Amino acid sequence: IGEAEIDQLNGLKLNSHILQESIAKQINENPGAGWKAAINPRFSNVTVSFQLP
């Protein structure tokens, strides 16, 4: 992998949404998780790179 590809992958990670149905499903299907995951619409557009003002 070249430097350009690494930069592209890092950009994709930073632009990923923090709330993902697949993660919530994985947590909720685990009986030993100790908590239940939910998707809050308030945070539906927040990405990994989001910064508070």
N, CA, C and O atoms as a GROMACS GRO file, in nm:
protein
  212
    1ILE      N    1   0.086  -0.119   0.000
    1ILE     CA    2   0.000   0.000   0.000
    1ILE      C    3   0.089   0.123   0.000
    1ILE      O    4   0.184   0.134   0.078
    2GLY      N    5   0.057   0.215  -0.088
    2GLY     CA    6   0.132   0.338  -0.097
    2GLY      C    7   0.079   0.444  -0.003
    2GLY      O    8  -0.025   0.426   0.060
    3GLU      N    9   0.150   0.554   0.005
    3GLU     CA   10   0.112   0.664   0.095
    3GLU      C   11  -0.024   0.723   0.058
    3GLU      O   12  -0.102   0.760   0.146
    4ALA      N   13  -0.053   0.733  -0.071
    4ALA     CA   14  -0.182   0.787  -0.114
    4ALA      C   15  -0.298   0.698  -0.069
    4ALA      O   16  -0.402   0.747  -0.027
    5GLU      N   17  -0.277   0.567  -0.077
    5GLU     CA   18  -0.381   0.474  -0.033
    5GLU      C   19  -0.402   0.482   0.118
    5GLU      O   20  -0.516   0.474   0.165
    6ILE      N   21  -0.294   0.497   0.193
    6ILE     CA   22  -0.304   0.511   0.338
    6ILE      C   23  -0.380   0.638   0.374
    6ILE      O   24  -0.466   0.636   0.462
    7ASP      N   25  -0.349   0.748   0.307
    7ASP     CA   26  -0.420   0.874   0.332
    7ASP      C   27  -0.569   0.858   0.301
    7ASP      O   28  -0.654   0.910   0.374
    8GLN      N   29  -0.600   0.787   0.193
    8GLN     CA   30  -0.739   0.766   0.156
    8GLN      C   31  -0.811   0.682   0.262
    8GLN      O   32  -0.924   0.714   0.299
    9LEU      N   33  -0.747   0.577   0.311
    9LEU     CA   34  -0.807   0.493   0.415
    9LEU      C   35  -0.828   0.572   0.544
    9LEU      O   36  -0.932   0.559   0.608
   10ASN      N   37  -0.731   0.653   0.582
   10ASN     CA   38  -0.745   0.734   0.702
   10ASN      C   39  -0.859   0.833   0.687
   10ASN      O   40  -0.933   0.856   0.783
   11GLY      N   41  -0.875   0.891   0.569
   11GLY     CA   42  -0.985   0.983   0.544
   11GLY      C   43  -1.119   0.913   0.554
   11GLY      O   44  -1.215   0.968   0.608
   12LEU      N   45  -1.126   0.791   0.503
   12LEU     CA   46  -1.251   0.714   0.512
   12LEU      C   47  -1.286   0.684   0.657
   12LEU      O   48  -1.402   0.691   0.695
   13LYS      N   49  -1.186   0.651   0.737
   13LYS     CA   50  -1.210   0.621   0.878
   13LYS      C   51  -1.260   0.745   0.951
   13LYS      O   52  -1.352   0.736   1.032
   14LEU      N   53  -1.200   0.860   0.924
   14LEU     CA   54  -1.240   0.983   0.992
   14LEU      C   55  -1.380   1.026   0.952
   14LEU      O   56  -1.448   1.093   1.029
   15ASN      N   57  -1.422   0.989   0.831
   15ASN     CA   58  -1.555   1.026   0.784
   15ASN      C   59  -1.661   0.921   0.816
   15ASN      O   60  -1.776   0.936   0.777
   16SER      N   61  -1.622   0.815   0.886
   16SER     CA   62  -1.717   0.710   0.924
   16SER      C   63  -1.812   0.762   1.030
   16SER      O   64  -1.773   0.837   1.119
   17HIS      N   65  -1.937   0.723   1.019
   17HIS     CA   66  -2.036   0.759   1.120
   17HIS      C   67  -2.007   0.682   1.248
   17HIS      O   68  -1.972   0.564   1.244
   18ILE      N   69  -2.022   0.750   1.363
   18ILE     CA   70  -1.995   0.683   1.490
   18ILE      C   71  -2.104   0.583   1.524
   18ILE      O   72  -2.079   0.485   1.594
   19LEU      N   73  -2.225   0.605   1.476
   19LEU     CA   74  -2.335   0.513   1.502
   19LEU      C   75  -2.352   0.422   1.382
   19LEU      O   76  -2.373   0.467   1.270
   20GLN      N   77  -2.342   0.293   1.407
   20GLN     CA   78  -2.357   0.196   1.300
   20GLN      C   79  -2.447   0.083   1.347
   20GLN      O   80  -2.427   0.026   1.454
   21GLU      N   81  -2.546   0.053   1.266
   21GLU     CA   82  -2.642  -0.053   1.300
   21GLU      C   83  -2.571  -0.185   1.326
   21GLU      O   84  -2.611  -0.261   1.415
   22SER      N   85  -2.467  -0.213   1.249
   22SER     CA   86  -2.398  -0.342   1.264
   22SER      C   87  -2.332  -0.354   1.402
   22SER      O   88  -2.330  -0.462   1.460
   23ILE      N   89  -2.279  -0.244   1.453
   23ILE     CA   90  -2.217  -0.247   1.586
   23ILE      C   91  -2.323  -0.265   1.693
   23ILE      O   92  -2.306  -0.345   1.785
   24ALA      N   93  -2.433  -0.191   1.682
   24ALA     CA   94  -2.542  -0.204   1.779
   24ALA      C   95  -2.596  -0.346   1.779
   24ALA      O   96  -2.625  -0.402   1.884
   25LYS      N   97  -2.611  -0.404   1.661
   25LYS     CA   98  -2.662  -0.541   1.649
   25LYS      C   99  -2.566  -0.640   1.716
   25LYS      O  100  -2.610  -0.730   1.787
   26GLN      N  101  -2.438  -0.623   1.691
   26GLN     CA  102  -2.338  -0.712   1.749
   26GLN      C  103  -2.341  -0.705   1.902
   26GLN      O  104  -2.334  -0.809   1.968
   27ILE      N  105  -2.353  -0.587   1.958
   27ILE     CA  106  -2.359  -0.571   2.104
   27ILE      C  107  -2.487  -0.633   2.158
   27ILE      O  108  -2.484  -0.707   2.256
   28ASN      N  109  -2.599  -0.603   2.093
   28ASN     CA  110  -2.728  -0.650   2.143
   28ASN      C  111  -2.745  -0.802   2.131
   28ASN      O  112  -2.825  -0.860   2.204
   29GLU      N  113  -2.674  -0.864   2.040
   29GLU     CA  114  -2.681  -1.010   2.026
   29GLU      C  115  -2.586  -1.083   2.121
   29GLU      O  116  -2.588  -1.206   2.128
   30ASN      N  117  -2.505  -1.007   2.194
   30ASN     CA  118  -2.410  -1.066   2.288
   30ASN      C  119  -2.472  -1.067   2.428
   30ASN      O  120  -2.484  -0.961   2.490
   31PRO      N  121  -2.513  -1.184   2.479
   31PRO     CA  122  -2.578  -1.189   2.610
   31PRO      C  123  -2.487  -1.147   2.724
   31PRO      O  124  -2.536  -1.112   2.832
   32GLY      N  125  -2.358  -1.149   2.704
   32GLY     CA  126  -2.264  -1.109   2.809
   32GLY      C  127  -2.220  -0.964   2.802
   32GLY      O  128  -2.132  -0.922   2.876
   33ALA      N  129  -2.281  -0.887   2.713
   33ALA     CA  130  -2.238  -0.748   2.695
   33ALA      C  131  -2.263  -0.664   2.819
   33ALA      O  132  -2.183  -0.575   2.850
   34GLY      N  133  -2.370  -0.689   2.889
   34GLY     CA  134  -2.400  -0.613   3.010
   34GLY      C  135  -2.474  -0.484   2.986
   34GLY      O  136  -2.507  -0.413   3.081
   35TRP      N  137  -2.502  -0.451   2.862
   35TRP     CA  138  -2.578  -0.331   2.829
   35TRP      C  139  -2.639  -0.348   2.691
   35TRP      O  140  -2.601  -0.439   2.616
   36LYS      N  141  -2.731  -0.262   2.658
   36LYS     CA  142  -2.796  -0.265   2.527
   36LYS      C  143  -2.758  -0.140   2.450
   36LYS      O  144  -2.759  -0.029   2.504
   37ALA      N  145  -2.725  -0.157   2.325
   37ALA     CA  146  -2.691  -0.045   2.237
   37ALA      C  147  -2.816   0.005   2.168
   37ALA      O  148  -2.906  -0.072   2.134
   38ALA      N  149  -2.822   0.135   2.146
   38ALA     CA  150  -2.934   0.196   2.075
   38ALA      C  151  -2.879   0.303   1.980
   38ALA      O  152  -2.769   0.354   2.000
   39ILE      N  153  -2.956   0.334   1.880
   39ILE     CA  154  -2.919   0.437   1.783
   39ILE      C  155  -3.000   0.562   1.815
   39ILE      O  156  -3.122   0.562   1.802
   40ASN      N  157  -2.932   0.667   1.857
   40ASN     CA  158  -2.997   0.793   1.889
   40ASN      C  159  -2.993   0.883   1.766
   40ASN      O  160  -2.884   0.916   1.719
   41PRO      N  161  -3.108   0.923   1.711
   41PRO     CA  162  -3.112   1.005   1.590
   41PRO      C  163  -3.035   1.137   1.605
   41PRO      O  164  -2.990   1.195   1.506
   42ARG      N  165  -3.021   1.185   1.727
   42ARG     CA  166  -2.948   1.311   1.750
   42ARG      C  167  -2.804   1.302   1.700
   42ARG      O  168  -2.746   1.403   1.658
   43PHE      N  169  -2.747   1.184   1.704
   43PHE     CA  170  -2.608   1.166   1.665
   43PHE      C  171  -2.592   1.094   1.530
   43PHE      O  172  -2.483   1.046   1.499
   44SER      N  173  -2.698   1.086   1.453
   44SER     CA  174  -2.696   1.006   1.330
   44SER      C  175  -2.597   1.057   1.225
   44SER      O  176  -2.549   0.978   1.144
   45ASN      N  177  -2.566   1.185   1.224
   45ASN     CA  178  -2.474   1.238   1.123
   45ASN      C  179  -2.336   1.270   1.178
   45ASN      O  180  -2.254   1.330   1.108
   46VAL      N  181  -2.308   1.230   1.301
   46VAL     CA  182  -2.178   1.258   1.362
   46VAL      C  183  -2.075   1.158   1.309
   46VAL      O  184  -2.101   1.038   1.304
   47THR      N  185  -1.959   1.209   1.271
   47THR     CA  186  -1.852   1.125   1.221
   47THR      C  187  -1.740   1.116   1.324
   47THR      O  188  -1.739   1.188   1.423
   48VAL      N  189  -1.645   1.026   1.298
   48VAL     CA  190  -1.532   1.008   1.388
   48VAL      C  191  -1.454   1.138   1.404
   48VAL      O  192  -1.402   1.165   1.512
   49SER      N  193  -1.445   1.218   1.299
   49SER     CA  194  -1.365   1.340   1.304
   49SER      C  195  -1.440   1.461   1.361
   49SER      O  196  -1.385   1.571   1.364
   50PHE      N  197  -1.565   1.442   1.405
   50PHE     CA  198  -1.644   1.552   1.459
   50PHE      C  199  -1.575   1.615   1.579
   50PHE      O  200  -1.520   1.544   1.664
   51GLN      N  201  -1.577   1.748   1.585
   51GLN     CA  202  -1.521   1.821   1.698
   51GLN      C  203  -1.626   1.915   1.753
   51GLN      O  204  -1.696   1.983   1.678
   52LEU      N  205  -1.635   1.919   1.884
   52LEU     CA  206  -1.727   2.012   1.948
   52LEU      C  207  -1.680   2.155   1.923
   52LEU      O  208  -1.560   2.181   1.917
   53PRO      N  209  -1.775   2.248   1.908
   53PRO     CA  210  -1.735   2.388   1.885
   53PRO      C  211  -1.670   2.448   2.007
   53PRO      O  212  -1.631   2.565   2.005
   0.00000   0.00000   0.00000
